[in-house]
Amino acid sequence: MALKTAWKLISVVGLAVTVHAAMASSPAPEHAPAPKVAASKPAPAAKPASTPGAKPAAKSETKTDAKTDGKTDSKTAAKSANDEHGAADDAPVDGHADEQDAKTEPQAAAKPAPASHADVVKAMEPDAALKLLQEGNERWVSGKFENPNTNSERRTQQATDGQTPFVTVLTCADSRLPVERVFDRGVGEVFVIRVAGNVAGPHEAGTIEYGAGHLNSRLLVVMGHSKCGAVAAACSGAKIEGNVGALVENIKPAVDRAKTNTNAEGAALTAAAIKENVWQSVFDLLRTSPELCKMVKSGHVKVVGAVCDVATGKVEWMGEHPWQDALVQAFMGRDTATASAESSGSH
């Protein structure tokens, strides 16, 4: 019995030694293998908190969502701000359309509708108008004339929009006195009243009122000229028949003053009377037209005298009538009908 027990003990010890030796001969693993369940079956999305990796995943996902939402909110806010300021939120990404619009809009702003000629005339002061005439006459005398505003476009424009003269000229009907050419001006720039001896009565005064008041021509030039037949006839003292005689009667006061002031005769008397006749015409205009007196008084119209030499084309500028202020003051308050009647009677 004791021998049997001892044999069993020896068998158990031997088995233990054999197992230990087998384990000692096998290489040790580097790390413990991951559980198959954990590797093949990740935590369900519905229960992120039940798995160890759920919390980091949720944190990362929340961070990503927050970042995405932040961008979305920023874009939305920017779009709303742009919409409030009229930005084109549907503009192409490359911005070419915006660049084209930017180019087009400044061009439109840089090219406003040009001012009409009427606006230019209204803005033109009498002295500026006088300067244009002086410069034009210099070109005429030197033969370097430009003939401005004489093309077909100008004629069409003036016919369509109406005449817009910057000066009114009362002068003689002499054919050697082409007014627009003498001042080297064009179509629609010079409002001309022509009558032999550049005399002034109700008809001439009414025409000048139209030019100054309606057409806004702020400069009035009363211009005589050398070799004037009407003045020469008045100086001769000869009896002149018909309507020409009535016309010459208006020039005789100028001849009388010339004789008194110069004691000249012949051609010298005629030359002196031509200048005096310019002043006579200004006097008659102011006496006949209280309306013109008011425009002169207010500064709206400037009246200057001139004499043109028909041989050279040169204009001699005489300035304003030496008695202008006194004449305006004396005649401004008169009744127009009375003034016209008196002027007609003197003719």
C-alpha positions as CSV (number, residue, x, y, z in Angstrom):
1,M,0.0,0.0,0.0
2,A,2.8,2.4,0.9
3,L,4.6,1.4,-2.3
4,K,1.6,2.2,-4.4
5,T,1.2,5.6,-2.9
6,A,4.8,6.4,-3.4
7,W,4.5,5.5,-7.1
8,K,1.6,7.9,-7.6
9,L,3.5,10.7,-6.0
10,I,6.5,10.1,-8.3
11,S,4.1,10.2,-11.4
12,V,2.6,13.5,-10.4
13,V,6.0,15.1,-9.8
14,G,7.3,13.8,-13.1
15,L,4.3,15.3,-15.0
16,A,4.8,18.6,-13.3
17,V,8.5,18.6,-14.3
18,T,7.6,17.8,-17.9
19,V,5.0,20.6,-18.2
20,H,7.4,23.1,-16.7
21,A,10.1,22.1,-19.1
22,A,7.7,22.6,-22.1
23,M,6.7,26.0,-20.9
24,A,10.3,27.0,-20.4
25,S,11.1,26.1,-24.0
26,S,8.3,28.3,-25.7
27,P,9.1,32.0,-26.4
28,A,7.3,34.6,-24.3
29,P,4.8,36.9,-26.3
30,E,5.6,40.6,-26.6
31,H,2.2,41.7,-25.3
32,A,-1.1,40.2,-24.4
33,P,-3.3,39.6,-27.4
34,A,-6.3,41.9,-27.7
35,P,-9.6,40.3,-26.9
36,K,-11.3,39.0,-30.0
37,V,-14.6,40.5,-29.0
38,A,-13.1,44.0,-28.6
39,A,-11.3,43.8,-31.9
40,S,-14.2,42.4,-34.0
41,K,-17.1,44.2,-32.4
42,P,-16.4,47.9,-31.7
43,A,-18.6,49.8,-29.4
44,P,-22.0,50.5,-31.0
45,A,-22.6,54.1,-32.0
46,A,-25.8,54.2,-30.1
47,K,-24.0,53.6,-26.8
48,P,-20.7,55.5,-27.0
49,A,-20.5,55.8,-23.2
50,S,-20.4,51.9,-22.8
51,T,-17.0,51.5,-24.4
52,P,-13.6,52.9,-23.2
53,G,-13.0,54.8,-26.5
54,A,-16.4,56.4,-26.6
55,K,-15.4,59.5,-24.6
56,P,-12.4,60.6,-26.7
57,A,-14.4,60.0,-29.9
58,A,-17.3,62.1,-28.6
59,K,-14.9,64.9,-27.7
60,S,-13.2,64.8,-31.1
61,E,-16.6,64.8,-32.9
62,T,-17.9,67.7,-30.8
63,K,-14.7,69.7,-31.5
64,T,-15.1,69.0,-35.3
65,D,-18.7,69.9,-35.2
66,A,-18.0,73.1,-33.4
67,K,-15.3,74.0,-35.8
68,T,-17.6,73.3,-38.8
69,D,-20.5,75.2,-37.2
70,G,-18.2,78.1,-36.5
71,K,-17.2,78.4,-40.2
72,T,-20.8,78.1,-41.2
73,D,-22.0,80.7,-38.8
74,S,-19.2,83.1,-39.9
75,K,-20.1,82.6,-43.6
76,T,-23.7,83.1,-42.8
77,A,-23.0,86.2,-40.8
78,A,-20.8,87.6,-43.5
79,K,-23.4,86.9,-46.2
80,S,-26.1,88.6,-44.1
81,A,-23.9,91.6,-43.6
82,N,-23.2,91.8,-47.3
83,D,-26.8,91.4,-48.1
84,E,-27.7,94.3,-45.9
85,H,-25.2,96.5,-47.7
86,G,-26.4,95.5,-51.1
87,A,-23.5,93.1,-51.9
88,A,-24.0,90.7,-54.8
89,D,-24.0,87.4,-53.0
90,D,-24.6,85.5,-56.2
91,A,-21.6,87.1,-58.0
92,P,-19.1,84.8,-59.7
93,V,-16.3,83.5,-57.5
94,D,-13.5,84.9,-59.8
95,G,-15.0,88.4,-59.5
96,H,-14.7,89.3,-63.2
97,A,-18.2,90.6,-63.3
98,D,-17.5,92.9,-60.3
99,E,-14.3,94.1,-62.0
100,Q,-16.3,94.8,-65.2
101,D,-19.0,96.7,-63.2
102,A,-16.3,98.7,-61.4
103,K,-14.8,99.7,-64.7
104,T,-18.2,100.6,-66.2
105,E,-19.5,102.6,-63.3
106,P,-16.6,105.0,-63.0
107,Q,-16.7,105.6,-66.8
108,A,-20.3,106.5,-66.5
109,A,-19.6,108.9,-63.7
110,A,-16.6,110.4,-65.5
111,K,-18.8,111.3,-68.5
112,P,-21.7,113.3,-67.3
113,A,-24.2,114.6,-69.9
114,P,-22.5,117.6,-71.5
115,A,-23.9,121.0,-70.7
116,S,-26.1,122.4,-73.4
117,H,-24.9,125.4,-75.3
118,A,-27.7,127.4,-73.7
119,D,-26.2,126.7,-70.3
120,V,-22.8,127.8,-71.5
121,V,-24.3,131.0,-72.9
122,K,-26.1,131.7,-69.6
123,A,-22.9,131.2,-67.7
124,M,-20.9,133.5,-70.1
125,E,-20.2,136.9,-68.6
126,P,-20.3,140.0,-70.9
127,D,-16.6,140.5,-70.6
128,A,-15.9,136.9,-71.6
129,A,-18.1,137.4,-74.6
130,L,-16.3,140.6,-75.5
131,K,-13.0,138.7,-75.3
132,L,-14.2,136.1,-77.8
133,L,-15.1,138.9,-80.2
134,Q,-11.7,140.6,-79.8
135,E,-9.8,137.4,-80.4
136,G,-12.0,136.5,-83.4
137,N,-11.4,139.9,-84.9
138,E,-7.6,139.5,-84.5
139,R,-7.8,136.3,-86.5
140,W,-10.0,137.9,-89.2
141,V,-7.5,140.8,-89.6
142,S,-4.5,138.5,-89.7
143,G,-6.1,136.0,-92.1
144,K,-5.8,133.2,-89.6
145,F,-9.5,132.7,-89.1
146,E,-10.9,129.4,-87.8
147,N,-14.6,129.6,-88.8
148,P,-15.8,127.8,-85.7
149,N,-19.2,126.2,-85.4
150,T,-20.0,126.3,-89.1
151,N,-20.3,122.6,-90.0
152,S,-23.4,120.7,-90.7
153,E,-23.6,119.2,-87.2
154,R,-23.7,122.7,-85.8
155,R,-26.4,123.8,-88.2
156,T,-28.5,120.8,-87.3
157,Q,-28.0,121.3,-83.6
158,Q,-29.1,124.9,-83.7
159,A,-32.0,124.2,-85.9
160,T,-33.2,121.4,-83.5
161,D,-32.4,123.0,-80.1
162,G,-32.8,126.7,-81.0
163,Q,-30.4,129.6,-81.4
164,T,-28.1,130.5,-78.5
165,P,-26.1,133.6,-79.3
166,F,-23.7,135.0,-76.8
167,V,-23.7,138.6,-78.2
168,T,-26.2,140.9,-79.9
169,V,-24.8,143.3,-82.5
170,L,-26.6,146.4,-83.9
171,T,-24.7,147.5,-87.0
172,C,-25.0,148.9,-90.6
173,A,-26.4,147.0,-93.5
174,D,-23.3,147.6,-95.5
175,S,-22.3,144.5,-97.5
176,R,-18.6,145.1,-96.7
177,L,-19.3,144.3,-93.1
178,P,-19.9,140.5,-92.7
179,V,-20.4,140.5,-89.0
180,E,-19.9,136.8,-88.2
181,R,-16.7,136.8,-90.3
182,V,-15.4,140.0,-88.8
183,F,-15.5,138.3,-85.4
184,D,-14.7,134.8,-86.7
185,R,-17.7,133.2,-85.1
186,G,-20.2,130.6,-86.3
187,V,-23.8,129.6,-86.6
188,G,-26.0,130.6,-83.7
189,E,-23.4,132.7,-81.9
190,V,-24.1,136.3,-83.0
191,F,-27.6,137.8,-83.0
192,V,-27.4,140.6,-85.6
193,I,-29.6,143.6,-86.3
194,R,-28.6,145.4,-89.4
195,V,-30.0,148.7,-90.7
196,A,-28.4,151.5,-92.7
197,G,-26.5,153.9,-90.5
198,N,-27.0,151.5,-87.5
199,V,-29.8,153.7,-86.4
200,A,-31.9,152.7,-83.4
201,G,-35.7,153.0,-83.1
202,P,-38.6,151.0,-81.6
203,H,-38.1,148.0,-84.0
204,E,-34.4,147.8,-83.3
205,A,-34.9,148.2,-79.6
206,G,-37.6,145.5,-79.5
207,T,-35.2,143.1,-81.4
208,I,-32.5,143.8,-78.9
209,E,-34.8,143.3,-76.0
210,Y,-35.6,139.9,-77.5
211,G,-31.9,139.0,-77.8
212,A,-31.0,140.1,-74.3
213,G,-34.1,139.0,-72.5
214,H,-35.3,135.9,-74.3
215,L,-32.1,134.6,-75.9
216,N,-30.0,135.7,-72.8
217,S,-27.4,137.5,-74.9
218,R,-25.7,139.6,-72.3
219,L,-23.4,141.7,-74.5
220,L,-24.7,144.3,-76.8
221,V,-22.3,145.8,-79.4
222,V,-23.4,148.9,-81.4
223,M,-21.0,149.0,-84.3
224,G,-20.5,151.6,-87.0
225,H,-18.0,151.4,-89.8
226,S,-15.7,153.4,-92.0
227,K,-17.0,154.7,-95.4
228,C,-20.6,154.7,-94.1
229,G,-22.8,156.1,-96.9
230,A,-25.7,157.0,-94.6
231,V,-23.4,159.1,-92.3
232,A,-21.7,160.7,-95.3
233,A,-25.2,161.6,-96.7
234,A,-26.0,163.2,-93.3
235,C,-22.7,165.2,-93.4
236,S,-23.3,166.4,-96.9
237,G,-26.4,168.4,-95.9
238,A,-28.0,167.5,-99.2
239,K,-31.8,166.9,-99.3
240,I,-32.6,163.2,-99.4
241,E,-36.0,162.0,-100.6
242,G,-38.1,159.1,-99.4
243,N,-37.6,156.9,-96.5
244,V,-33.8,157.2,-96.7
245,G,-34.3,160.9,-95.8
246,A,-36.2,159.9,-92.7
247,L,-33.5,157.5,-91.7
248,V,-30.7,160.1,-92.2
249,E,-32.6,162.5,-89.9
250,N,-31.6,160.2,-87.0
251,I,-27.9,160.7,-87.8
252,K,-27.9,164.5,-88.0
253,P,-27.5,165.0,-84.2
254,A,-24.3,163.0,-84.4
255,V,-23.1,165.1,-87.3
256,D,-23.8,168.3,-85.4
257,R,-21.8,167.2,-82.4
258,A,-18.9,166.1,-84.6
259,K,-18.8,169.6,-86.2
260,T,-18.8,171.2,-82.7
261,N,-16.2,169.0,-81.2
262,T,-13.7,168.8,-84.2
263,N,-14.4,171.7,-86.6
264,A,-13.5,169.1,-89.2
265,E,-14.8,169.0,-92.8
266,G,-15.1,166.5,-95.6
267,A,-13.7,163.0,-94.9
268,A,-12.5,164.0,-91.4
269,L,-15.9,165.1,-90.5
270,T,-17.5,161.9,-91.7
271,A,-15.0,159.9,-89.7
272,A,-15.8,161.8,-86.6
273,A,-19.5,161.7,-87.2
274,I,-19.3,157.9,-87.6
275,K,-18.1,157.6,-84.0
276,E,-20.6,160.1,-82.7
277,N,-23.3,158.2,-84.5
278,V,-22.4,155.1,-82.5
279,W,-23.1,157.0,-79.3
280,Q,-26.2,158.5,-80.8
281,S,-27.6,155.0,-81.4
282,V,-26.8,153.9,-77.8
283,F,-28.6,157.0,-76.6
284,D,-31.6,156.3,-78.8
285,L,-31.7,152.7,-77.6
286,L,-31.7,153.6,-73.9
287,R,-34.3,156.4,-74.5
288,T,-36.6,154.0,-76.4
289,S,-36.2,150.9,-74.1
290,P,-36.8,151.2,-70.4
291,E,-36.4,147.4,-70.4
292,L,-32.9,147.6,-71.7
293,C,-32.1,150.3,-69.1
294,K,-33.1,147.9,-66.4
295,M,-31.0,145.1,-67.8
296,V,-28.0,147.5,-68.0
297,K,-28.7,148.8,-64.5
298,S,-28.8,145.3,-63.0
299,G,-25.6,144.3,-64.8
300,H,-27.3,141.7,-66.9
301,V,-26.4,143.4,-70.1
302,K,-23.3,145.4,-71.0
303,V,-23.4,147.8,-73.9
304,V,-20.2,148.8,-75.8
305,G,-19.6,150.8,-78.9
306,A,-17.2,149.9,-81.8
307,V,-16.2,151.0,-85.3
308,C,-14.9,148.6,-88.0
309,D,-12.5,149.6,-90.7
310,V,-13.9,147.9,-93.8
311,A,-10.5,148.2,-95.5
312,T,-8.5,146.3,-92.9
313,G,-11.3,144.5,-91.0
314,K,-10.0,145.8,-87.7
315,V,-12.5,146.8,-85.0
316,E,-11.8,149.7,-82.8
317,W,-13.4,149.2,-79.4
318,M,-14.9,152.4,-77.8
319,G,-16.2,151.0,-74.5
320,E,-19.4,152.1,-72.8
321,H,-21.2,155.3,-73.5
322,P,-19.5,158.1,-71.4
323,W,-22.9,159.2,-70.1
324,Q,-24.3,155.7,-69.6
325,D,-25.1,155.8,-65.9
326,A,-26.9,159.1,-66.2
327,L,-28.9,158.0,-69.3
328,V,-30.0,154.8,-67.6
329,Q,-31.1,156.6,-64.5
330,A,-33.0,159.2,-66.6
331,F,-34.7,156.7,-68.9
332,M,-35.3,153.6,-66.8
333,G,-38.5,154.7,-65.1
334,R,-40.2,155.8,-68.3
335,D,-43.3,154.0,-69.7
336,T,-42.3,151.8,-72.6
337,A,-45.3,153.0,-74.8
338,T,-44.4,156.6,-74.2
339,A,-40.7,156.0,-74.9
340,S,-41.5,154.2,-78.1
341,A,-43.9,156.9,-79.3
342,E,-41.4,159.7,-78.7
343,S,-38.7,157.7,-80.4
344,S,-41.0,157.1,-83.4
345,G,-41.9,160.7,-83.6
346,S,-38.2,161.7,-83.7
347,H,-37.8,159.5,-86.8
